[in-house]
């Protein structure tokens, strides 16, 4: 596929409270054994995109450690390359730390790439797609820009703060708005675009000249009257991890096998950094149901409807219900967790009961002891 892949970061409306204090959204643990970025990066590499640039907004250490040299994402080592890029220049304020500013600071690497097209997508939208099909439609339609979108009837609860698109019968994008939770049926922009690299560079430079605070999607919205922007509808599962509540809700949805099969497809692997730990140990007294459990765990208590990441220890008498336990955490004897997100290496031992709700899950911070 003759396209440069650009994985950009989440916009300013995304705020995953707690989890975001310790790592960027792309590096967050997800579904037991993955990181959020694994899904869009695997979509790109499965589509034959061998040159990928990953832009990191802040706190890059976890992302560097996870991505490494990119070899575990099946990137062709002879002609491909994975670059992790960020704004090395300090920003006076976080409002200036946006995608356009980072593109400008790294423009040399974009201009030097030999691919005629670019595929730009953020990592905080999780879905499965073959970008070859998107590029084919883009070329056949002779559009200037193709933008991915998903249609939902759950606009009052999901995708809050995301951009929405008005799309006519020819799938031309005629207007862009915000989802403020007032309408059920909406077309959600997935902030993923396909276009010629030359046009992308022109739009980035135009955005930088227009406003120091412009994101790329802002200049694209301004340019709608002058460009032919076509929509590409994405079928199947699409989730946007832009808040702690959505992180929890989407994770719980993916416990269902039918829902998960729309994301994890045969012949379309989701690559990640492997961890060769031993299989999970289940004692004779434990009970586990309706849950996803990664390897390396010790389960002595009861687990229901939960996502258990690698190397988690749940002690005897503990009850974990509708919760998400990130790698390396420890749940002590007789502890009761209900609608709880426990971050990495945290210990729940002295407090015997934590209870949240679907709308407000309890968050236990990284390396905390309670």
Secondary structure, DSSP 8 states (H G I E B T S, - for coil): --EEEEEE---TT-B-TTGGGTS-GGGSEETTTEETHHHHHHHHHHTT--EEEEE--S--HHHHHHHTTSGGGT--TTT-EEEEE---S--SSGGG-SHHHHHHHTHHHHHH---SEEEEEESSEE----HHHHHHHHHHHT-SEEEEEEEES-TTTSSTT-EEEEE-TT-BEEEEEE--S--SSEEEEEEEEEEEHHHHHHHHHHHHHH-TT--HHHHHHHTTTTS-EEEEE--S--EE--BHHHHHHHHHHTTSHHHHTTTSBTTB------------EE-TT-EEES-EE-TT-EE-SEEES-EE-TT-EE-TT-EEES-EE-TT-EE-TT-EEESEEE-TT-EE-S--EEE--SSS-EEE-TT-B-
